[in-house]
Amino acid sequence: MEYSQKIQDKKKSEKNSLQGKKNRAAGSRFELKVRNELESKGWIIDKWTNNIDLETGKLVKAKRKFNPYLKVLGIGTGFPDFIGIKKVSNGYDVMGVEVKINGWLDKTEKEKCWWLLKNKIFSKVLIAKKGKKPGQIEYVDFIEKYEK
């Protein structure tokens, strides 16, 4: 490999790294915005720190992610992102909220949502995504979007 090719590859990887940082920061800001909006609507919102092991079919604690560059241990790696609780006339309504800027779930995320609903962990799962207007948040019911 030539020297000029190595320099081009390094510039490209630095550009991708910078874009990744921007995307993660934008995702974190959007999560915070969603959380604040749901809390203003009367929901009690907390970070969901569990995950689903689809092989065993059990709810497990989410593994924490260590970032060796920042020397930080990431806590919020559960699925879905948030649990929401609201008192209703005959008890409580419990929902899961997954925050996706584009609103699309991949195959394993869909399977996890179906598992959560089938096992009655949540009464519903909402997908929070950016709306068409700036600053707008849309909430899509998982069942309505991905009904089989």
C-alpha positions in Angstrom: 0.0 0.0 0.0 1.3 3.4 -0.9 1.9 6.2 1.5 -0.7 8.4 -0.1 -3.3 5.6 0.1 -2.5 5.2 3.9 -3.1 8.9 4.4 -6.4 8.7 2.6 -7.6 5.7 4.6 -6.6 7.5 7.9 -8.6 10.6 6.8 -11.6 8.5 6.0 -11.5 6.7 9.3 -11.2 10.0 11.2 -14.2 11.3 9.3 -16.2 8.2 10.1 -15.2 8.5 13.8 -16.3 12.1 13.9 -19.6 11.3 12.3 -20.2 8.5 14.8 -19.6 10.9 17.7 -22.1 13.4 16.2 -24.7 10.7 15.7 -24.3 9.3 19.3 -24.6 12.9 20.7 -27.7 13.6 18.6 -29.3 10.3 19.7 -28.6 11.1 23.4 -30.1 14.6 23.0 -33.2 13.2 21.3 -33.6 10.5 24.1 -33.5 13.3 26.7 -36.1 15.3 24.8 -38.4 12.3 24.6 -38.0 11.6 28.3 -38.8 15.2 29.2 -41.9 15.3 27.0 -43.3 12.1 28.4 -42.7 13.3 31.9 -44.5 16.5 31.1 -47.5 14.4 30.0 -47.7 12.8 33.4 -45.7 9.6 32.9 -43.1 8.4 35.3 -40.1 7.6 33.1 -37.0 5.6 34.0 -34.1 4.0 32.1 -34.8 0.3 31.4 -31.7 -1.7 32.3 -32.9 -5.1 31.3 -32.6 -6.9 28.0 -34.1 -10.1 26.5 -32.1 -13.2 25.7 -34.0 -14.5 22.7 -32.1 -17.9 22.8 -33.3 -18.7 26.4 -36.4 -16.6 26.3 -35.6 -14.8 29.5 -35.4 -11.3 30.8 -31.7 -10.6 31.8 -29.8 -7.6 33.1 -28.3 -5.6 30.3 -24.5 -5.8 30.0 -22.7 -2.6 30.6 -20.5 -1.2 27.8 -17.0 0.0 28.5 -15.6 2.7 26.3 -11.8 2.4 26.6 -11.1 5.7 24.9 -13.2 7.8 27.4 -12.6 5.4 30.3 -16.4 5.4 30.9 -18.8 2.6 31.7 -22.1 3.0 29.8 -25.1 2.1 31.8 -28.1 2.6 29.5 -27.8 -0.4 27.2 -31.2 -2.1 27.9 -34.0 -2.7 25.4 -36.3 -0.8 25.2 -34.7 2.6 26.3 -37.3 3.6 28.8 -40.1 2.2 31.0 -43.1 4.5 31.5 -45.7 4.1 34.3 -48.9 6.1 34.7 -51.7 5.7 37.2 -55.0 5.1 35.6 -58.5 4.6 37.1 -58.2 0.8 37.6 -54.5 0.5 38.3 -51.3 1.3 36.3 -50.4 1.5 32.7 -46.9 0.3 32.0 -45.3 0.9 28.6 -41.9 0.5 27.0 -40.4 3.3 24.9 -37.8 2.7 22.3 -36.2 5.9 20.9 -35.2 5.8 17.3 -34.6 9.0 15.3 -35.6 7.4 12.0 -38.4 5.2 13.7 -37.3 1.8 12.3 -36.4 -1.3 14.3 -34.2 -4.0 13.1 -35.2 -7.7 13.1 -33.9 -8.6 16.6 -35.5 -5.4 18.1 -38.8 -6.4 16.6 -38.5 -9.9 18.1 -37.7 -8.5 21.5 -40.8 -6.2 21.3 -43.0 -9.1 20.4 -41.5 -11.1 23.3 -42.1 -8.2 25.8 -45.8 -7.9 24.7 -46.4 -11.7 24.5 -45.1 -12.1 28.1 -47.1 -9.1 29.3 -44.0 -7.2 30.6 -45.5 -4.1 29.0 -49.0 -3.3 27.9 -47.7 -1.5 24.9 -44.4 -0.5 23.3 -44.0 2.9 21.7 -41.4 4.0 19.2 -40.4 7.6 19.5 -39.1 9.2 16.3 -38.5 12.7 14.9 -41.6 14.3 13.4 -41.9 16.1 10.1 -41.6 19.5 11.6 -38.5 20.6 13.5 -38.7 19.8 17.2 -41.7 17.5 16.8 -41.7 14.0 18.3 -44.0 11.3 16.9 -45.0 8.2 18.9 -45.8 5.1 17.0 -47.5 2.1 18.6 -45.3 -1.0 17.8 -48.3 -3.3 17.3 -49.9 -0.9 14.8 -46.7 -0.5 12.8 -45.5 -4.1 12.8 -48.7 -6.2 13.0 -48.1 -9.6 11.4 
